[in-house]
Amino acid sequence: MSLIESYILDTEIFSDENLYRLLLARMPVYRQEKIQNYIFEKDRRLSLGAGVLLAYGLNCRGIPEHKDVQLGAKGKPYLSDKLFYNISHSGSKVVCSFSREEVGVDIEQILPVEDALIRQVSVSSEQAHLLQLDPETQRQEFYVLWTAKESYMKLRGTGLSMPPTQLELSFGDILRIRDAGKPAKVCFRQYPLQGYCLTVCSEHADFADSVISLSNPDLFKAILA
């Protein structure tokens, strides 16, 4: 089975206006229109970043970016040759994961967390774990919790229509999750990233060892060619 690979991009690279314009011009028309419809520059950069990662990942697999996108039973997109992908962004970062099976990914910038938010998205066992930690460790563990739940919800194609309190995470070196009280047969992989928490979820544990970072303009040659 093919590895589940993830690509990440810091959209601060688009402060280079020439690079921004070059990449924008290479995007499909639908993506260009989507980007231009955003009011704020940050959102335009994030949308372009998503398009760049998708195009780059598909190019690496010999698949044209404009290939027909199919929708699953819950409206989750995949490509007609059974290549699945999932995109997430937070702060200035965008990540895209590719797999031959369903995949979910979530990235979150690590910011201060209020106790009220912890109680809103967690169940009693998770709260007992989080609320006894020192503030820094609590913040780190909260984002482990949140990205695990979010990536699982995206794997299932439910998004936030599934209440996060329907899920219960068991912390540890190997993350496990229960859905409506039943153990979910999924695997998680977390990747270290300064200032962010990144988690990928799949029914199979065929995760790449590291995330591929597109931080050098040379890596965009496949798109600009």
Secondary structure, DSSP 8 states (H G I E B T S, - for coil): ---BEEEEEEGGGGGSHHHHHHHHHTS-HHHHHHHHH-SSHHHHHHHHHHHHHHHHHHHHTT--TTS-EEE-TTS-EEETTTEEEEEEEETTEEEEEEESS-EEEEEEE-----HHHHHHH--HHHHHHHTTS-HHHHHHHHHHHHHHHHHHHHHHT-GGGS-GGGEEEE-SSS-EEEETTEE---EEEEE--TTEEEEEEESS--B-SS-EE--SGGGGHHHH-
